[in-house]
Amino acid sequence: MSLLRACLAVGVKTVKTYFRYPFNILNSILIPLYQFLIPGLLLGSTFAVAGRAVGLQSTAGTSDVAGFLFLGAFAMSFSFGIFWAVSRTLNTEMANGTLEAIWLTPTPREVFPLASSATSVLLAGLIGTALLLLGSLVFGARYLATIVAGLPVLAIMTVGLVGMGYVVAAIVLAMKQAGFLVDVMGYLVAVGSGAMFPLSVLPGGARAVAVLLPTTLALDVLRSRALGTAMLLPAAWAYALMAAIAVAWAAFGRWVFLSTERRLRVQGTLGTY
């Protein structure tokens, strides 16, 4: 119960900070729109043949460019949300000089990134849903009702993303000013997961590496359910591998975070900013 209270306290603080800046939510929707959704839609219409995206149809199994891209943005809202929530939480404490004071409390160290990640998942769900509605109502995306059957993969994906969030937390603690690396990490996950293009166009080796990301197979399942695209792996294999990758990322990320935190504590540089 004490751990749950600590998680709730960190979560409430994260939500309060987020909503103190009203343009945060608007930016969370606008940034994916102007950074890759609208450019992707324009490129898709440019290379369409008689109004149909024949290239996407042949490589992904759907000609719905808007649905393909907006589902990618939906999945990536979770990864970007977790990465930036963890980064922002730790950076704020370091900038205010309160990180060491928080570290002296009996709350386990890993609770802080975990609570920030859990809170960002809820916020990302709202933002991602808004993007899906925008894609359907404004840009003509057509999602099948069977997308509901694919939503449980989000829970599996979140476990792996929390592990990556721990890695982000370790980077922030070690480098202090790690905004650039967090941004790069978010974009690499987006590109590697196939948010903007079908993974079937990648060489076999690159595709195998991409599958190791916790978002890749989850996005593949979501697209299969919502758009009828062909899956990279049979469903049973996809779910089993997805779960194994998520657990591996969670364990690895927690180990990296605790190892980094312990080393910085011994060096006396934990709260240095």
N, C-alpha and C positions, 0 to 999 in steps of 0.2 A: 504493500500500500504506500509505503514511503517513496518508493521509486516511481509509482504511478503519480503521486502528488508532485514529485519533482518534474516529471515529464509534462504534466498539465501546466505547471507554473511556467516552464520554459516555453511551452506552446502558446499560452495566453500572452506572454510577453512578445513573442514573435508576431502573433496576429495583431496585437495593438500597434507595434512598430510599423507593420506593413500597411495598416489602414490609416495611420497618421499622415501618409503621403498618398492622397487620392489618385494621383496620376500613375501610381504603381500598377494598379489593375488595368488601366487603359493601356499603359505601355506593354504590359504582358500580352495583350491581344494585338496591339499594333506592330510590335517588333517582328513577330513571325510573319505578319501580313506583308510588310514592305521589304523584309529581308529575303524571303524566299518564296512565299506563297504566290503573291502577285507576279513577280518575275517568272516563276515556274509556269503559272497559268498563261502568261503572255507568250512564253517560248512554246508551250504546248499548242496554243492556237496557231502560232506561226508555222509550225511543222506539221499541222494537221492536214490530212488528205480528204477533201470533200467534207470537211467538218469533223472527221473522225481521227483520233490519235492512234493511227495504225501501228506506230512503233511501240507504244505502250501496250497495245493489245497483244502484240506478238511476244513481248518480253515479260509482261506481268499478267496477262490474261484479262485485262479490263481496258476499256477506252475512256473511262471516267477519270480524267486528269484531276479535276477538282476533288473528287472523293479520295483519290490516291494521295494527293498532297496534304489535304486537310487531316486525314487520318495520321499521316506522318507528323504533322504539327501537334496533333492531340497527344501522341505518345511522347514526343519530345518536350512537351510542356512539363511532364513529370521529371525528366532528367534535368532540364535547366532549372526547374523550381527547386529541386533538392540541392543541386550544386550551389546555387546562389543563396539559398536560405542558410545553409551551413557556413558558407564563406562570410556572409553578412553578419551572422550572429557572432562568430569568433572575432571578426575584424572590429566590430563595434565594441566588444569587451576590451580588446587590446587598445583601441584608440582612447577609450575612457579610463584606462588604467585599472579596470576592475576584474581582469581575467584571473589574476593570482588570488584575489579575494574569493572569487567563486570557486576556484580550485581547492581552497582550504575548507570548504564545506564537506560534510560526510557523503555528499551525493557522488556516486561513481562517475568518473570522467566521461565515459562513453554515453552517458545520458544526454549530454548537451547536444552533440550532433544528432543523436537518435530522435530527440524531441523536435529539433528543428526540421529534420527530414519528415517526420510524421505530420507536422503542421503543414509543411509545404505540399505534401501529397493531397491534403484536403483542398488547399487553394488551387493547386494545379488541376484537380478534377473539375472545379468550377470554371477555370479559365479554358481548359480543354473542351468542356461541354459547350461553352460559348463559341469557341472556334468551329466546332462541328455544326452548330446551329447556323452560324454565319455562312459556312460553306454550303449548307443545304438551301438556306433561304435566299442568299444573295448570289452565290456563284454556281448554283445548280448541281451541287454534288448529290449523288443518289446512293444512300446507304440502305442495305437490306436489313430487314427486321432481325435477321439472325445475328446481327452484331451483338445483341444482348448475350448470346451464348458464349461469345468470346471475351466478355468483360472480366470473368474470373482470372484471366491471365494477367490482369493489371496487378493483382495481389502478389503473384509470383514475381513479376517484373519489379515491383516496389522493393521486395526483399533484396534483390541484387543491387538496385539503385541506392539503397541505404548503405550497402557495403562500399559502393563507389563514393557515397557521401563521406564516409569515414576517411577514405583516401584524400578527398578534397580537404577535410579538416586537418589531416596531417600536413598537407602541403601549405595550408594557411599558417599553421603553427610554426612550421620550419622557415618559411619564406617571408612571413608577415604581409608584405604587399604582393598578393598572389592573384590579383584580379585578372591579369592577362592570361595566366595559365588556366584559371578556372574557365574563362571564356573559351580558350582553345580546346580544353577538355570537353566542354559542352558541344562544340561544333564537330569535334572528331567523333563523338558518340552519335550525333545526328547523322553525319555522313556515313559512318560505318554501319549504322542500323538500317540504312536505305530509306531514310525519311524523304529524300528528294529524288530517288531513282530506284529502279528495280535491282535487287541484288543479283539477279540472274545474269546481268551484263558483266559482273566482275569475274576475273579468273578464279579457278577453283581454290587456289591458296588464299587469296584475299577474302573469298567468301567464307572459308573455314575460320579465319581470324575474326571476321565480322560476327559470326554466329556466337562467339564467346562473349559478346556484349549482352547484358541482361535485357536490353530493349529489342534486339533484332528479331528473335523468334516470337516475342509477344506482339510486335507490330505485324509480323507475317501472319499470325493467327487472326488478328483483328481485321486485316485487309481481306483475308480469305472469307471470314464470316460476313463482312459488310459489303464486299464488292465481288465476291466469287472468284478471287484470284487463286492461282495455283500455289500451294504451299511448298516451301523448300524441302520439308521433310514430312513423312506421314504423321498424322495427328498424334498418335501414341508416342512416337519417338520425339516429336517436338515438345510435348508437355513434359516428358521425363527429362530430356536434356535441359529444358528451360529451368526446371526445378533444381537440377544439379548445379547449373551455372549460377543460379541465384544464391544457393547456399554457399558455394565456393567463394563468390564475391563478398558475401556478408562476413564469412570467417576471415578471408584475406584482408578486407578493409579494416575490420576491427583490430586485427593483429598489427597492421601498419600504423594505425592511429595510436594504439597503446604503446607501441615500441617507440614511436616518435615523441610522444608526450613524456615518456619516462626518460629518454635521452636528454630532452630539453630541460626537464626538471633537474636532472643531475648537473647539467651545465650552468644552470641558473639563468637561462635566457627565455624561459617560458613566457613571461609577460612583457618582454622587450618589444617595442613597436618602432 
